[in-house]
Amino acid sequence: MGNTGKSGKVTELVTELARPIVEGIGCELWDVEYLKEGGQWYLRVYIDRDGGVSIDDCEAVSRALDPILDERDPIPDSYVFEVSSAGLERKLYRPSDFERYMGELVSVTLYRAREGSKEFVGTLTGYDEGAVTVDIGGAAARFEKNEVASVHLRVEL
């Protein structure tokens, strides 16, 4: 989300095409990524479902969406198409994501180090216009929107 340029246009269009398909099989569209890795473009559609996403869910979305992508042809480059679960350590994007996971353990990654670290792990206690507040060992730490590179759920085993 929030991509700009060519990848942003692709993700917006694919999101529009994918959402009704994903919801039609009883899942939620979590995210769409279009990015270049090692000289190859990847289109990744991440889905979620209460109780977890199965391989059958991913295959159903892939089978339904692939011909639509071929027909609409929103992507000029050759690319690898993947459908995956949002995963346990999913990235949080939207305000609703932060509301949903309030009180959960998260990992906040910063663009620039603060106090010698770029990653902070704590309990998500606040979200305000992009600013994230986490409780780290009993102390509240607030990270402003322009500091935050990403926020992921954190699973400790």
C-alpha positions, 0 to 999 in steps of 0.5 A: 500500500502507498506505493507510487509510480508504476508499481502503485498503479499496478497494485491499485488495479490488481487490488480492484480486480482481486478484492471481489474474487478473494471475498467471494471465496470467503477470505479477506484481501490483506495486501497486493505487492508488485516489486522487483527482486533480483531482476524479476518482477513479482506480483504477490496477493496476500489473503487472510481468513479467520482460522487461517488460510489454506493452500486450497484458498490460495489455489482458488484465488490464483485460479480465479484471478489469473485469467482475469489478469491475462485478460485485463493485462494490467502489467506490461512486464513479465512477472511471477504471480503468487498468492499467499497467506498474510502470515503470522508476522504480517505487516500492518498497513491500515488504521483498521489493522492497528485497531484489530491488533491493539495489545498484540506484540509488534516489531517496529522498524525505523528508517534511521536508528534511534538509540542505536537500534532500527528495530523495537519490539513491544506491545502495540498500545496506540496508533494516531494518524500514522504514529505508533506507540508501543509499550517496551518493558513498561515504558511507552515509546512513540514512533512518528509516521515519518520514522516508521519503515514498517510494523509487523506482528511479532510471534515469539515461540 
